[in-house]
Amino acid sequence: MAEALSRPTVLVVDDSPENIDVLKAILEKDYKVKVALNGAKALQIVENQELPDIILLDIIMPEMDGLEVCRRLKSNIKTRKIPVIFVTTKGEPIDEEKGFEIGAVDYIAKPISPAIVKARIKTHLSLYDQSRLLEEKVRERTAELEETRLEIIRRLGIAAEFKDNETGMHIYRIGHISRILGLSVNMSEYDADVLMQAATMHDVGKIGIPDKILLKPARLTAREMKIMQKHTIIGSRIIGEHPSILLKTAKTIALTHHEKWDGGGYPLGLKKTDIPLGGRIVAIADVFDALINKRHYKDAWTLERVLEYFHENKEKHFDPDLVDLFFENKDKILQISKKYSDFKNDESK
């Protein structure tokens, strides 16, 4: 039984029971055979059952002919790659050309030769298997490259954080908090994941700020503050221009996460919704994390004091709607802060 289930499946579609019986007799020793007496039944089988590995399809059938069945199979993303071989009396060049145009891989003329049927099926199943294997390798390679790209982005963010943060856990907290807020404004899972990854690069421009300013334990002078503020522009230049939605988002966030709702931020002095959504979200995540955690220039604030600060700066520093969502998701955000605490080692990642 297990051996039968492991054999390739052939779907035979023909309105003649006699023709089906002939093909079954030829194939059932080597293949698992499914049958359909009309096109509608064939489409029902491929839609609701395990997909066949190959389809033998008669052309001349009542109501829905084989050409229409093939068109529907090839227009469906689920079934379009299944090899279709026409088994038909219509073997004129014009008929074959029409069949190939809509996606058939071969023609077998009636009356059929068992040897030809077996040989053609074996050939096209082999090609189909090779195609599926290649697609799987491409998917694996693409996933590997994507993960490598994301890891490089994370590591670049960590490189910036290591200049003023010993563990670099800050970027993990910012990313996950931003994702929570992204989902709260009805972003798709995909867009929220892009936001999370892009947010890790929000302070990459710190790489270009002198250590004597970045690590200064005292209040910065006006001149030093102007230099510090340049990390937004430096960050956007480091990320640069790229068609990737991830890098486009990262550049926007790097440039705008210090803008303020009332226009008092930097570097562009943008106001309200002129500030990109990603920048507004990361502004909240970044300030929350900076306040709730100890930094070289300040002690950690109490949660009560942090929440009071957000109340006071609603409609000043922060998008008021996002502040409301921040409070709605406060417990989730605090869990992120705890999970990615600076006092945990790298295994917590």
N, C-alpha and C positions, 0 to 999 in steps of 0.2 A: 504493500500500500504506500509506504513512504517513498519507494522508488518511483511509483507512478506519479505521485504528487510532485516529484522533483523533475520530471520530464517536461520539456517545453510544451506549451499549449497551442494548439492550432484551432482556430475558429473557422468552420466551413459554413459558408452562406450560399444556399441554392434553393430555389423553389421546387426542385424535383427531389423527392425522397430517394428515388433510384440513384441519382447522381451522388447524393450524400452517402448512401450506403456503399457505393463504390469507393469513394474517397476515404471513408472510415476504415474499410477493409485494408486499404493500402497503408494507412497512417497509424492505426491504433496500436500496432506493435511497438512503435518508436516514440509516439507522442500521445499526450493527453488531448483528446478531440472533443470540442464542443460544436454544436450545430445550431443553425437557425434557418428556418424555411422562408424567411422574408427579411427585407432590410430593416424594418422597424424592430423586429425581434433581435437582430444582430446589434443594433445600436443600444437596445435595452441591456443586452448581455455585457457589452463593454462598459456601460455606465454603472451597472449595479453589481457586477461580479469582478473577480480578479481578472486583470487585463490579460488577454492572450498574447503570445509572443509573435504570432504571425496570423494573417487572415487570408483565406482563400475565398474569393468573392466572385459569384456569377454576375454577369452584366444584365442579361435579359431576365428581369423579374417584374411581376405586376405591382402596381401602386408606386413602389419606390425602386428604381433600377439600381444596379451596382454602381454606376457612375455617381449618382446622388449620395449613396451610402458612403462612397469613398470621399466625396467632397465634405461631408459632415464629419467624418473621422479626421480628416486633415485640418479642419477648421477648429477642432477641439484640442486645447493644449494638453489635455490628459491622454489623448489617443493619437495625436498627429504623427508620432514617430513609429508607430507599429507598422511593420512592412505589410503591404497589401499586394497580393498577386491575383490578377484577374484570371479566372478559369472560365473560358467562354468559347462559343462558336464564332463570335465576332472577332476575327483575326486579321482583318484588312489593315494596311498601314495607317489609314486615317483613324481607325478605331484605336489602334495601339497608341498613336500620337496623342489622341484625346485623353486616354487613360494615364499616360505618363505626365501629361500636363497637370492633371489634378492630384498626382502624387503616388500612383502605383509604381511598384518597383519591377514588375515583370508581368508577362502574359503566358498562360498555358492554354493551348488550343484543345478543344474537344473534337473528337473523342480523345481522352487523356491516355498518356503512356505512364504506367506506374513508375518506371525508372526516371522519367523526366520530372514527374511530380516530386519524387524523393530528392532528386539532385537539386532542383530549384529551391525547395524548402531548406535543405541543408545549407546551401550557399547563402541564402538571404538571412537565415538565422545566425550564421557565423558572422556575417557583416553587421547584423544588428547587435550581436554580443560585443563585437569589437567597438562599435559606436558607443554602446552604454558604458563599457569599461573606460574608454577615452573620456567620456563626459564626467564619469566619477572621478577620474584622476584630475581633470580640469577643475572640478568643484573643490576637491581636496587642496589642490595647489592654490586656488583663488582664496579659499578660507585661510590657508597658511600665510599667504601674502597679506591678507587683510589684518590678521592678528599681528603679524610682524609690524605692519604700518601703525597699528594702534599702540603697540608696545613702544615703538620709537617715539610716538607723540607723547605717551605717558612719561617716558624717560626724559624727554626734553623738558617737560613740565617739572619733573623732579629735579633736574639739573638746576633750574632757576630757583626752586625752593631750597636747595641745599645751601644757597648763599645766605639765607637767613632763617632756615628751619632745619634742624638736625635730622629729622626723619623723612621729610617730604610727604607726610601723611595728610597735610593740608589739602593737597590737590585731590586726593581721594574723597575727602569730606566734601569739598566744593563740588566735585563732579556728581556725587550721589544726591546731595541736597538740591542741586540744580535739576536733576532728573525728577525728583519728587515734585518740585514746583512746576516743571514742564508738564508733567502728567496732570497736575491740578488745573492747568489752563487748557486741558483737552488736547494736548499734543498726542500724536500717535506714539506707539511704543518705539518705532523707528526714529522719529524726530527727537524723542526724549533721550534715546541712546546717543544720538549724534550730539545733542546738547551736553550730555554727561562727558563724553570724550573730549569735545571741544573746550569745555570749561577747565579741563586740566591744564590748558595752555594759557590761561588768562593772564598770568604774571610772567610769561616767558621773557618779556622785555627786561626783567630785572637783571638778566645776564649782562646787559649793557650799562648798568648803574654801578659806579665805583663803590667798593666795599666800605670805604670810610663814611659814606652817606647811608648806604643800605643797612649797615650794622651799627650805626650811631645809637648809643643807648639813651641819648638825651633828645630833646625836641629839636627838630630841624629848623635851620634858619630859612628865611624867605628864599634866598638863593638856592639853598640845598633842596628845598621843597620843589622849586621849579625843575631842578635836575631830576629829582625823584619822579615827578609827574611825566617825564619823558618816557618812562618805561612802557606806557600805553602805545606810544607811536613806535618805539623800538620793537615792541612785540608784534605789532601789525606788519612791520617791515620784515622781521625775521620769518614770519609765516608766509608773507608774500601773496602773489596772485596764483591761484590754482583752481582748476575746474571742479575739484572735489568739494562736495557739499560740506564735508567735515572740516576741511581747511578754510573754506569760506566762512563758516560759522565761527571757527576758532579765531580768525582774523578780526571779525566783527566784535567778538567778545573781548579780545585783547585790547582793542581800541576803545571800547565804550563802557567797560564795567565800572569806571569811576565817574561816569556822567550822573547827574542828579535830576530828580523829577522837576525841581524848581528852576533848573538851568544853571545851578551854581557849581556844577562839576567840571571835569576836564577830560580830554584835551579840547573838545569841540564846543562845550557849553550847550549841548543839546537839551531840549525840554520835553517832558511828558512822553507821549508816544512817538516823538521823533527819535527817541532813544530806542534802538532795536530791542526786541523782546529778550533776546539772549543776554544782552548787556544789562537789562533791568533785573533779570532773574539772578544772574551771577553777582550783581551788586549786593543783593540781599544775602546770598549764600556766603559771599566773601566777608562782608562786614560782620555777620553773625559769627562766623568762625574766628575772625580776628578778635572779637570782643570776648567770646566765651573761653578762649584759650590764652595761656601765658605767651607773651612775646618778649624778645630781648629788651624792648623799650617800655613794657607795661606788664602788670599782673593780670591774671584772668579776672573777668568780671563775674559777679553772681548772675544766675539766670534771671532773677527778678530785675536786676539793673539792666540787663540786656533787653528784656522784653519791654521795659519802660522806655528805653532808648528808641526802640522800633515804634512804639506808640507816639512818641514825641516827634519822630522824623517821618511819619506817614504824611505824604503829600509835600514833604520838603526834600529829603534825600531819596525816598523810595516811592515806587508806584503803589498807590493806596490799595488797589485791588490785589496786588501781589502780597502786600503786607497782611491783608485779611487771610489770604490763602496760606501764608507762612504760619499764622497762628492756628489755622485749622489743621495744619500738618505738623504742628510743633512736636508731638510725641514721636512721629517717624523721624523727624530731623534730629531730635535728641538721641535717638537710637543710633543714627549714623555717626554722630559725634562720639558716642561711646564705642561703637564697633571699630572705628578708625582712629582711636585715640593715639596721641603722640607717645604714650607710655606703653604701647604694645609693639611687639616686634613685627618683622615683615610677614610672618606666617598669618597674621590677621588679615592680610590682603586677600 
